[in-house]
């Protein structure tokens, strides 16, 4: 396990997991406990942290970059320096590098998409250059593409540190050497225009799908940047507009003075091109021709250097009198005269023998050349079988000399797949095919491993928004669970499984817990019957209940202003805010006044149920008694009634008619 995972740096940054390894540092995902946010922490490599001079420059460069503030530049939050380690705290970017994005798109982008990306890169460079900071290592690997299509340039100032620690170009710098400017390759002084050259190379690669220069070593590539000119972009992709080709080649001009003088100048041309793709910048790629020769006729002519190769400088050649040839002609004439004189004297046998010896020697030489060189060329070439590498691990294949023999192997691309990272998915030439060349190069496509998704935090999000976001990331979201929550509003996310930061793959499931809002609070309805209307209203307010409508009725039982009946039975539990209607007495109906009414009482025996019983006594439609009685406390209820003559009263328990009680009030 990594030594830093689980550690707390400066009692603030908790290291969670390793997310990247570079040439000079490791990058970790961490949580800032002070601000409660996820960040990226870049920790200087152990061997470099032992170099006090390197640590000082690392610290100074990081502080300078931390002063940059631009939407297209990755933000630096903090720079820490201790006796044990150096590290930078940066924003955690949810995206992939431009290099990975290009590989996913087949290495070549639509020119409109390339224009979108290069415009943002140049804006970032313009901001940095205005603060006196040169990037020195612009390449697709140092540009991050976010989910919204915006880009952020990373690792400002780091190239200065790397170049200070390496005086020569090595295999470790092969990734960057494809993008360096000629002055960087020479080790000369550089300025902001060196970044623009590298940006031009990135634009070239995005639009053509290939690098301008390739080579077997960093040195060979660097030399081509100094002395060669690449094919024009439109020779590789005819769909590229001429104006965009002109911008690309001007940014990549070998001479510093021929390039854009600033990022703002290049950005201005990009904006003009965006508005009018048919614009003509009057800049010709032929201006890049850098060598002059003189032909034998004395006329000067221009000869461009061939792509990917060097030609030596030719000195001017002027046609001069050939005095040597004249002397040789005179000498030959003199010899012919001597031979004529000698022939007059008779035959010379030694010369004849010498001629035969020369002929024999010539025949021997011709036979040697035929047997040594010509005959092998005419002999049939054996066939060599290309090994089938599919399913093997690239690193193991490279080390297996018995398998490869003299064949060479190169990685043409990396793509995401379910196979483990490094697994060879396909090859060209195909396995088990034959070739005449025992040193044939085998180009392979290897797996970058399954697509990795880092689970985001959607706590507090509205359910629909969270659902769309997770589905767009390739995750599956089953039917959510619902729970009450006192703080999180209804239809918003309370929590989710798995937790934030969990590494996932497309198709994995995310279970969401959605809030139903706060739980309803219940209140027991008071007994309003027998109380005044004012008392009923005050009591309802105290219990967050609402007295809605009040109906005034005649009542010979209750005085005027006293509640006669209520729409919700007393002691019923209801939600706060429930509306209740009341009937309030207006007193005795004058039209019903007759013989003097008498008062009588009778007992109502209660059931032995040990529970609350709603007892109701009615005189026809008139409610005489309405009361909730706990049978564990009372065995009977007394009902007092008034009237004249004989009346029958109906007795109900919990709304069910139990019996009829007849009362005789007398005459």
C-alpha atoms as one frame of an Amber mdcrd trajectory, in Angstrom:
protein
   0.000   0.000   0.000   1.209   3.528  -0.776   2.974   5.173   2.167   0.875
   8.355   2.036  -2.650   6.917   1.726  -4.542   7.485   4.977  -2.088  10.125
   6.225  -3.054  13.666   7.239  -0.777  16.398   5.846  -0.407  19.544   7.966
  -3.366  18.324  10.023  -5.570  19.406   7.119  -5.313  17.239   3.984  -6.353
  13.581   4.326  -4.815  11.472   1.529  -7.506   9.169   0.087  -6.086   7.463
  -2.996  -3.389   7.623  -5.680  -4.758   8.981  -8.959  -1.627   9.657 -11.040
   2.156   9.211 -11.311   4.414  11.610 -13.186   8.116  12.022 -13.845   8.704
  14.158 -10.790   5.708  13.683  -8.507   2.744  11.536  -7.502  -0.792  12.944
  -7.490  -3.302  11.933  -4.823  -6.973  12.566  -4.236  -7.402  14.151  -0.804
  -9.984  15.822   1.397  -9.403  19.283   2.853 -10.957  19.054   6.307 -10.750
  22.791   6.839 -12.944  23.663   3.842 -14.609  20.218   3.506 -13.813  19.760
  -0.183 -11.962  17.252  -2.355  -8.615  18.387  -3.781  -5.630  16.991  -5.688
  -2.282  16.865  -3.863   0.952  16.602  -5.899   3.817  15.276  -3.723   7.407
  15.675  -4.929   9.225  12.413  -5.678  11.403  11.153  -2.793  14.729  11.316
  -4.652  14.061  14.871  -5.847  12.993  16.013  -2.368  16.535  15.283  -1.177
  17.923  18.000  -3.493  17.704  21.266  -1.537  18.217  23.419  -4.655  15.474
  21.565  -6.540  13.117  21.890  -3.563  13.746  25.627  -3.396  12.973  26.084
  -7.091   9.939  23.770  -6.803   8.632  25.947  -3.967   9.295  29.253  -5.771
   7.783  28.072  -9.076   4.684  26.733  -7.317   4.122  30.023  -5.505   4.371
  31.902  -8.796   1.836  29.594 -10.484  -0.500  29.936  -7.488  -0.882  33.614
  -8.437  -2.562  32.631 -11.728  -6.341  32.833 -11.797  -8.063  31.900 -15.050
 -10.965  29.573 -15.959  -8.696  27.638 -18.360  -5.844  27.134 -15.862  -5.977
  24.523 -13.109  -6.120  26.427  -9.817  -3.377  25.994  -7.203  -4.810  26.326
  -3.675  -1.817  25.805  -1.437   1.957  25.191  -1.463   3.480  23.446   1.539
   7.093  22.984   2.544   8.307  20.859   5.454  11.422  18.972   6.491  10.032
  15.744   5.034   8.256  16.615   1.785   7.102  19.242  -0.693   3.605  19.250
  -2.109   1.131  21.385  -4.051  -2.618  21.408  -3.407  -4.675  21.913  -6.578
  -8.291  21.738  -7.650  -9.534  18.209  -8.349 -10.601  18.075 -11.986 -13.335
  15.708 -13.136 -12.179  14.910 -16.640  -9.516  13.297 -18.841  -6.415  14.605
 -20.582  -6.687  15.974 -24.113  -4.379  13.114 -25.187  -6.835  10.539 -23.820
  -9.735  12.420 -25.425  -7.970  12.370 -28.809  -7.264   8.643 -28.473 -10.947
   8.021 -27.770 -11.832   9.972 -30.936  -9.324   8.008 -33.048  -6.490  10.594
 -32.575  -7.963  13.065 -35.130 -10.581  15.669 -34.193 -13.046  17.615 -36.299
 -11.449  20.999 -37.047 -14.289  22.825 -35.257 -13.628  20.826 -32.109  -9.886
  21.452 -32.451 -10.602  25.201 -32.794 -12.730  25.048 -29.621  -9.877  23.463
 -27.630  -6.933  25.488 -29.026  -8.780  28.778 -28.393  -9.066  27.954 -24.683
  -5.412  26.808 -24.514  -4.195  30.073 -26.084  -6.380  32.087 -23.679  -4.713
  30.290 -20.764  -1.246  30.985 -22.216  -2.103  34.647 -22.731  -3.045  34.993
 -19.057   0.126  33.226 -17.873   2.396  35.197 -20.230   0.879  38.451 -18.972
   2.078  37.412 -15.477   5.571  36.604 -16.742   5.127  32.805 -16.599   6.092
  30.557 -19.526   4.726  27.011 -19.468   7.585  25.316 -21.391   5.779  21.969
 -21.694   2.538  22.496 -23.629   1.298  19.110 -24.864  -2.054  17.254 -24.876
  -1.000  15.350 -21.752  -0.966  18.645 -19.795  -4.431  19.783 -20.935  -7.496
  18.416 -19.118 -10.900  18.192 -20.855 -13.857  18.645 -18.488 -17.321  17.165
 -18.919 -18.746  20.517 -20.059 -16.244  20.733 -22.927 -14.015  23.340 -21.307
 -10.282  22.731 -20.847  -7.777  23.506 -18.125  -4.014  23.723 -18.704  -1.972
  22.058 -15.942   1.652  21.915 -14.712   2.652  25.561 -15.272   6.285  26.160
 -14.330   7.054  22.464 -13.877   8.979  22.180 -17.150  11.542  24.723 -15.906
  12.288  22.412 -12.967  12.526  19.285 -15.118  14.829  20.929 -17.682  17.070
  22.188 -14.899  17.616  18.642 -13.701  18.323  17.065 -17.157  21.042  18.455
 -19.387  20.410  15.996 -22.213  17.421  14.617 -24.036  16.678  11.060 -22.866
  13.952   8.512 -23.394  12.161   9.980 -20.350  11.561  13.188 -22.279  10.268
  11.490 -25.447   6.693  12.453 -24.607   7.553  16.159 -24.483  10.181  16.368
 -27.235   7.499  15.996 -29.933   6.134  19.406 -28.883   9.261  21.464 -28.015
  10.279  24.498 -30.025  13.524  24.620 -32.049  15.091  27.001 -29.521  14.237
  24.588 -26.702  15.855  21.746 -28.661  19.012  23.855 -29.118  19.064  24.844
 -25.437  18.774  28.527 -26.408  16.916  31.313 -24.636  13.136  30.940 -24.885
  10.214  33.296 -24.432   6.422  33.164 -24.676   6.610  32.381 -28.407   8.071
  28.965 -27.529   4.728  28.099 -25.885   2.940  29.238 -29.066   5.101  26.845
 -31.142   4.064  23.967 -28.850   0.418  25.065 -29.101   0.788  24.966 -32.889
   2.075  21.370 -32.672  -0.955  20.446 -30.518  -3.280  22.037 -33.102  -1.405
  20.179 -35.886  -1.884  16.859 -34.064  -5.590  17.498 -33.339  -6.440  18.295
 -36.956  -4.210  15.726 -38.736  -4.224  12.876 -36.219  -0.408  12.623 -36.277
   2.661  14.408 -34.934   4.708  16.632 -37.242   7.955  14.731 -36.499   8.665
  11.146 -35.465  11.929   9.411 -34.602  13.551   6.494 -32.836  15.034   8.683
 -30.109  14.357  12.043 -28.459  17.517  13.450 -30.077  16.406  12.565 -33.609
  13.004  14.209 -33.026  14.625  17.313 -31.531  16.956  17.657 -34.536  13.961
  17.559 -36.894  12.340  20.438 -34.955  15.533  22.432 -35.613  16.157  21.564
 -39.251  13.007  20.138 -40.841   9.571  21.265 -41.923   6.543  18.983 -41.542
   3.999  18.199 -44.217   1.351  20.875 -44.358  -1.840  19.882 -42.495  -3.990
  19.935 -45.647  -1.704  17.338 -47.281  -2.751  14.968 -44.480  -6.374  16.119
 -44.123  -7.955  17.996 -47.005 -10.950  18.961 -44.824  -8.850  21.461 -42.847
  -9.668  25.041 -43.921  -6.777  26.947 -45.481  -6.967  29.696 -42.849  -6.650
  27.198 -39.991  -3.653  25.630 -41.754  -2.096  29.097 -42.027  -2.593  29.727
 -38.275  -1.045  26.322 -37.466   2.033  26.798 -39.654   2.614  30.364 -38.494
   2.544  29.236 -34.861   5.054  26.478 -35.812   7.409  28.734 -37.787  11.024
  27.554 -37.114  12.232  31.148 -36.722  10.954  32.867 -33.594  10.475  36.168
 -35.392   8.172  34.518 -37.971   5.693  33.295 -35.337   2.883  35.171 -33.610
   4.396  37.861 -31.411   1.997  37.023 -28.548  -0.828  34.729 -27.495  -3.236
  37.636 -27.963  -2.174  37.957 -31.608  -2.748  34.255 -32.233  -6.066  34.433
 -30.373  -7.147  37.344 -32.584  -6.560  35.229 -35.731  -8.411  32.285 -34.169
 -11.390  34.531 -33.405 -11.367  35.980 -36.925 -11.251  32.465 -38.350 -14.094
  31.360 -36.068 -16.258  34.193 -37.392 -15.282  33.568 -41.018 -13.664  30.182
 -41.831 -13.053  31.370 -45.415 -10.800  34.253 -44.354  -7.407  34.564 -46.068
  -4.529  35.508 -43.755  -2.075  35.904 -46.667   0.423  33.661 -44.918   2.110
  31.044 -47.118   3.590  27.812 -45.762   6.374  28.249 -48.389   7.715  31.038
 -46.164   9.065  28.233 -43.966  11.671  27.147 -46.530  14.988  27.712 -44.800
  17.815  26.572 -47.142  19.230  28.220 -50.270  21.342  26.550 -52.976  22.968
  27.754 -56.176  22.754  25.563 -59.263  25.453  25.095 -61.846  23.983  27.843
 -63.998  24.743  30.409 -61.290  21.037  31.015 -60.472  19.961  30.839 -56.793
  17.150  28.385 -56.000  15.279  27.465 -52.815  15.197  23.854 -51.614  13.017
  22.897 -48.589  14.418  20.274 -46.228  12.729  16.903 -46.572  10.330  15.752
 -43.853  11.946  13.768 -41.033  15.526  14.006 -42.412  18.498  16.366 -42.495
  20.409  17.577 -45.498  23.791  19.219 -45.097  24.252  22.874 -46.066  25.431
  23.146 -49.641  28.029  25.734 -50.559  27.465  27.831 -53.660  29.001  26.150
 -56.719  30.240  28.385 -59.558  31.231  27.041 -62.973  35.037  27.497 -63.279
  37.508  26.600 -66.136  38.655  22.965 -65.718  42.438  23.423 -65.817  43.075
  19.896 -64.551  41.224  18.408 -67.524  43.342  20.489 -69.902  46.567  19.224
 -68.325  45.271  15.592 -68.478  44.483  15.965 -72.189  47.986  17.268 -72.887
  49.520  14.376 -70.917  47.472  11.801 -72.813  48.486  13.377 -76.139  52.130
  13.179 -75.144  51.743   9.477 -74.163  50.101   8.645 -77.470  53.099  10.197
 -79.186  55.433   8.049 -77.068  53.469   4.890 -77.907  53.666   5.690 -81.613
  57.437   5.945 -81.355  57.637   2.710 -79.381  55.438   0.754 -81.811  57.775
   1.618 -84.601  60.488  -0.316 -82.680  58.448  -3.661 -82.596  56.035  -5.618
 -80.307  56.356  -5.421 -76.476  55.541  -8.862 -74.917  55.663  -7.726 -71.278
  52.800  -5.332 -71.926  50.717  -8.146 -73.436  51.274 -10.304 -70.364  50.306
  -7.410 -68.079  47.057  -6.926 -69.971  46.190 -10.628 -69.528  46.924 -10.397
 -65.799  44.640  -7.388 -65.459  41.842  -9.236 -67.273  42.221 -12.245 -64.992
  42.148 -10.013 -61.928  39.000  -8.266 -63.208  37.225 -11.579 -63.790  38.146
 -12.678 -60.255  36.760  -9.475 -58.772  33.524  -9.829 -60.747  33.091 -13.433
 -59.548  33.701 -12.353 -55.933  31.037  -9.626 -56.143  28.575 -11.995 -57.824
  28.977 -14.774 -55.255  29.049 -12.415 -52.271  26.394  -9.859 -53.161  24.389
 -10.584 -56.301  23.766 -14.289 -55.817  22.303 -13.817 -52.247  19.962 -11.178
 -53.647  18.706 -13.562 -56.306  18.195 -16.412 -53.828  14.597 -16.831 -52.494
  13.944 -15.012 -49.186  12.630 -17.196 -46.342   9.273 -16.427 -44.729   9.103
 -15.317 -41.078   5.926 -15.961 -39.056   4.512 -13.010 -37.112   3.738 -14.167
 -33.534   0.132 -13.873 -32.346   0.281 -11.436 -29.403  -3.463 -10.986 -28.791
  -4.389 -11.397 -25.132  -0.785 -11.094 -23.940   0.498  -8.338 -21.639   2.569
  -5.731 -23.480   5.304  -5.406 -20.820   5.818  -9.175 -20.737   5.954  -9.402
 -24.534   8.643  -6.689 -24.727  10.852  -8.673 -22.338  10.275 -12.012 -24.131
  13.159 -11.997 -26.626  12.567 -15.635 -27.530   9.028 -14.784 -28.680   9.855
 -11.562 -30.544  13.236 -12.629 -31.935  14.238  -9.660 -34.154  10.718  -8.267
 -34.490  10.079  -4.880 -32.875   6.849  -3.865 -31.157   5.268  -0.427 -30.765
   2.015   0.769 -29.186  -0.157   2.553 -31.748  -3.011   3.396 -29.370  -4.640
   2.666 -26.021  -8.392   2.169 -25.672 -10.640   1.416 -22.732 -11.901  -2.151
 -22.476 -12.878  -4.779 -19.936  -9.467  -6.403 -20.368  -6.780  -5.544 -17.753
  -4.613  -2.529 -18.523  -1.695  -3.383 -20.817  -3.421  -6.352 -22.501  -2.823
  -6.463 -26.271  -6.195  -6.284 -28.037  -5.146  -6.363 -31.696  -2.015  -6.089
 -33.828  -0.837  -5.187 -37.296   0.431  -7.275 -39.092  -1.959  -9.914 -37.813
  -0.714 -12.880 -35.825   0.453 -16.008 -37.707   0.845 -14.026 -40.941   4.219
 -14.174 -42.737   6.772 -11.563 -43.741  10.062 -11.460 -45.620  11.583  -8.959
 -43.179  12.788 -10.542 -39.903  12.828  -7.067 -38.302   9.224  -6.192 -39.126
   7.636  -3.710 -36.712   4.468  -5.019 -35.030   2.036  -2.223 -34.143  -0.342
  -3.122 -31.290  -3.417  -1.612 -29.660  -3.425  -2.183 -25.903  -6.131  -1.942
 -23.276  -6.166   1.096 -21.015  -8.295  -0.940 -18.618 -11.999  -0.560 -17.936
 -13.428   2.935 -18.032 -13.198   4.298 -14.520 -15.938   6.470 -13.043 -15.460
   8.261  -9.741 -18.767   8.373  -7.878 -19.775  12.037  -7.414 -21.641  13.390
  -4.413 -25.286  14.110  -5.268 -26.458  14.635  -1.677 -28.919  17.540  -1.581
 -29.545  17.378  -5.356 -33.065  17.248  -6.730 -33.859  13.644  -7.643 -34.406
  14.240 -11.391 -31.132  16.196 -11.713 -29.181  13.470  -9.908 -30.822  10.751
 -12.018 -29.894  12.442 -15.323 -26.325  13.163 -14.196 -25.663   9.583 -13.080
 -27.243   8.070 -16.194 -25.153  10.354 -18.424 -22.064   8.977 -16.654 -23.116
   5.451 -17.651 -24.368   4.383 -14.215 -27.683   2.635 -13.549 -30.141   4.047
 -11.002 -32.881   1.657  -9.781 -36.117   2.843  -8.112 -35.065   4.964  -5.105
 -36.036   4.509  -1.485 -37.941   7.273   0.327 -37.479   8.422   3.924 -38.649
  11.367   6.005 -36.040  14.013   6.819 -36.360  17.088   8.992 -33.833  19.239
   7.015 -33.590  17.989   3.420 -36.604  19.116   1.339 -38.982  16.682  -0.257
 -37.750  14.957  -3.477 -34.072  15.730  -2.766 -31.273  13.202  -2.178 -30.546
  12.247   1.458 -27.718   9.779   0.736 -26.492   7.277  -1.822 -24.631   3.982
  -2.090 -21.784   3.727  -3.005 -20.252   6.772  -1.322 -18.583   9.723  -3.039
 -15.180   8.919  -4.565 -15.846   5.192  -4.991 -14.274   3.843  -8.193 -17.021
   2.472 -10.451 -17.513   1.150 -13.965 -20.213   1.848 -16.539 -23.318  -0.174
 -15.739 -22.738  -0.212 -11.964 -25.817   0.562  -9.838 -26.305   3.538  -7.532
 -29.002   3.287  -4.849 -30.493   6.659  -3.918 -32.318   7.579  -0.713 -34.841
  10.389  -1.448 -36.396  12.689   1.166 -40.161  12.761   1.761 -39.675  15.951
   3.762 -40.309  16.352   7.499 -42.610  13.819   9.189 -46.150  15.030   9.838
 -46.814  16.069  13.465 -50.114  14.782  14.876 -52.333  16.528  17.428 -55.217
  15.164  19.516 -58.402  17.145  18.832 -59.684  18.826  22.064 -63.255  18.443
  23.334 -64.811  21.714  22.197 -68.452  20.750  23.077 -69.608  22.560  26.210
 -66.913  25.255  25.835 -67.321  28.809  24.561 -66.444  29.648  20.967 -63.599
  31.922  22.121 -62.085  29.142  24.239 -62.319  26.747  21.289 -60.482  29.146
  18.971 -57.648  29.785  21.443 -57.212  26.069  22.106 -57.121  25.285  18.395
 -54.396  27.923  17.817 -52.241  26.436  20.586 -52.356  23.023  18.927 -51.840
  24.313  15.344 -55.402  23.393  14.363 -57.740  25.604  12.319 -61.341  26.544
  13.251 -62.752  26.793   9.736 -66.542  27.354   9.719 -68.876  28.100  12.657
 -72.600  27.378  12.375 -75.022  28.953  14.909 -77.948  26.719  15.900 -80.865
  26.787  18.410 -80.186  24.746  21.504 -82.324  24.270  24.551 -79.432  22.402
  26.234 -76.561  24.857  25.856 -76.511  28.567  26.509 -75.895  30.975  23.702
 -72.176  31.101  22.657 -71.401  27.556  23.833 -70.184  24.904  21.365 -72.892
  22.356  20.707 -71.035  20.018  18.285 -67.705  19.644  16.384 -66.961  18.115
  12.942 -63.993  16.028  14.177 -64.575  13.945  17.275 -62.649  14.867  20.393
 -59.324  13.057  21.070 -58.901  12.027  17.427 -55.259  12.410  16.266 -54.958
  14.562  13.148 -52.166  16.389  11.295 -51.327  19.926  12.279 -53.263  22.398
  10.189 -56.400  20.242  10.027 -59.605  22.289   9.622 -62.501  21.742  12.117
 -66.078  23.079  11.863 -68.137  23.967  14.990 -71.807  24.339  15.866 -72.415
  27.127  18.450 -75.680  27.592  20.407 -77.944  30.585  19.815 -79.958  29.634
  22.888 -83.501  28.102  23.056 -85.741  28.405  20.038 -88.591  30.709  21.127
 -91.053  28.855  18.904 -90.627  25.675  20.905 -91.514  27.174  24.290 -94.568
  25.257  25.718 -95.283  23.547  28.995 -92.625  23.974  31.546 -89.874  21.542
  30.888 -88.736  19.099  33.550 -85.249  17.741  34.136 -84.577  14.038  34.403
 -81.412  11.915  34.591 -80.641   8.306  33.737 -77.592   6.066  33.903 -75.966
   4.517  30.840 -73.958   1.375  31.657 -70.636   1.168  29.757 -69.132  -1.976
  28.225 -66.240  -3.591  30.078 -63.710  -3.216  27.203 -60.910  -1.301  28.898
 -60.878   1.331  26.145 -62.204   4.780  25.260 -65.833   4.741  24.081 -67.543
   7.600  22.282 -70.978   7.868  23.965 -73.675   9.768  22.095 -77.325  10.320
  23.133 -79.812  11.717  20.612 -83.357  13.035  20.768 -84.222  12.475  17.125
 -81.758  14.636  15.194 -80.779  16.529  18.313 -77.583  15.460  20.089 -78.195
  15.471  23.836 -74.830  14.019  24.908 -71.572  13.488  23.059 -68.652  12.423
  25.214 -65.590  10.166  25.094 -65.356   7.990  28.201 -62.483   5.760  29.346
 -64.163   2.498  30.461 -61.184   1.631  32.616 -62.112   4.591  34.831 -65.919
   4.766  34.622 -68.521   2.002  34.598 -71.467   4.243  33.706 -72.335   7.673
  32.370 -75.095   9.932  33.715 -77.213  11.626  31.060 -79.334  14.647  32.149
 -82.194  15.691  29.852 -85.041  18.223  29.920 -88.450  18.089  28.286 -92.158
  17.483  28.638 -94.278  14.419  28.220 -92.612  11.143  27.295 -89.493  11.011
  25.057 -87.390   8.201  23.680 -83.612   8.797  23.614 -81.268   6.783  21.333
 -77.946   5.720  22.884 -74.892   5.126  20.571 -71.458   3.626  21.398 -68.827
   4.608  18.849 -71.582   5.421  16.339 -73.482   2.146  16.824 -77.038   2.227
  18.228 -77.050   0.274  21.515 -80.542   0.859  22.927 -83.397   3.350  23.380
 -84.072   4.953  26.785 -87.664   6.211  27.450 -88.030   9.140  29.892 -91.345
  10.375  31.373 -91.185  14.091  32.272 -94.768  14.181  33.657 -97.463  16.640
  32.765
